[in-house]
């Protein structure tokens, strides 16, 4: 499971590589993960701490795969590819 706290190095990585953010829509949530369909057509299962409490189906999200950050509704948490 991913940890909910974003580390300072993750924030630095996300800032250093802003073009890596991918926009998508949540299509499924479970307690420890979420499935996201990205606007480029890709589908990814992400491990997200408290995914079913943090996300809802239909939520727009942005994922930074290098920094392992997921942003949704003005909140951020860690998320890594499952």
C-alpha positions as CSV (number, residue, x, y, z in Angstrom):
1,X,0.0,0.0,0.0
2,X,1.2,3.5,-0.7
3,X,1.8,5.9,2.2
4,X,-0.5,9.0,2.3
5,X,2.3,11.5,3.1
6,X,4.1,13.1,0.2
7,X,7.8,13.4,0.8
8,X,9.7,16.6,0.0
9,X,11.7,14.7,-2.7
10,X,8.5,13.8,-4.4
11,X,7.4,17.4,-4.6
12,X,10.8,18.4,-6.0
13,X,10.5,15.7,-8.7
14,X,7.0,16.8,-9.6
15,X,8.2,20.4,-9.9
16,X,11.3,19.5,-11.9
17,X,9.3,17.5,-14.4
18,X,5.9,19.2,-14.8
19,X,5.2,17.7,-18.3
20,X,5.0,14.2,-16.7
21,X,1.6,14.8,-15.2
22,X,-1.2,12.7,-16.8
23,X,-4.8,13.7,-16.6
24,X,-7.5,11.0,-16.3
25,X,-10.8,9.9,-14.8
26,X,-11.3,7.4,-12.0
27,X,-13.4,4.4,-13.2
28,X,-13.1,2.1,-10.2
29,X,-12.1,2.4,-6.6
30,X,-11.3,-0.2,-3.9
31,X,-9.9,0.3,-0.4
32,X,-6.2,0.2,-1.5
33,X,-6.3,1.0,-5.2
34,X,-8.0,2.8,-8.0
35,X,-8.3,2.3,-11.8
36,X,-7.8,5.4,-13.9
37,X,-8.5,5.9,-17.6
38,X,-6.1,8.6,-18.8
39,X,-6.9,11.1,-21.6
40,X,-4.2,9.5,-23.8
41,X,-6.2,6.3,-23.7
42,X,-4.1,4.4,-21.2
43,X,-5.6,2.5,-18.3
44,X,-3.7,2.1,-15.0
45,X,-4.3,0.6,-11.7
46,X,-2.8,2.7,-9.0
47,X,-2.1,1.8,-5.4
48,X,-3.5,4.7,-3.3
49,X,-3.8,4.8,0.5
50,X,-7.5,5.0,1.4
51,X,-8.5,5.1,-2.3
52,X,-12.2,4.5,-1.6
53,X,-12.2,7.4,0.9
54,X,-10.1,9.8,-1.2
55,X,-11.6,9.1,-4.6
56,X,-15.0,8.5,-6.2
57,X,-15.8,7.0,-9.6
58,X,-15.9,9.9,-12.2
59,X,-13.4,12.1,-10.3
60,X,-10.9,13.9,-12.6
61,X,-7.4,13.3,-11.4
62,X,-3.8,14.0,-12.3
63,X,-1.0,11.5,-11.8
64,X,2.7,12.1,-11.8
65,X,4.2,8.6,-12.4
66,X,7.8,9.6,-11.7
67,X,7.0,11.4,-8.4
68,X,4.2,8.9,-7.6
69,X,1.8,11.7,-6.7
70,X,-2.0,11.7,-7.4
71,X,-3.9,15.0,-7.3
72,X,-7.7,15.0,-7.0
73,X,-10.0,17.8,-6.0
74,X,-7.2,20.0,-4.6
75,X,-5.8,17.2,-2.5
76,X,-2.7,15.2,-3.1
77,X,-1.6,11.7,-2.0
78,X,1.0,9.1,-3.0
79,X,0.0,6.7,-5.8
80,X,2.2,4.1,-7.5
81,X,1.4,1.8,-10.4
82,X,0.1,-1.5,-9.1
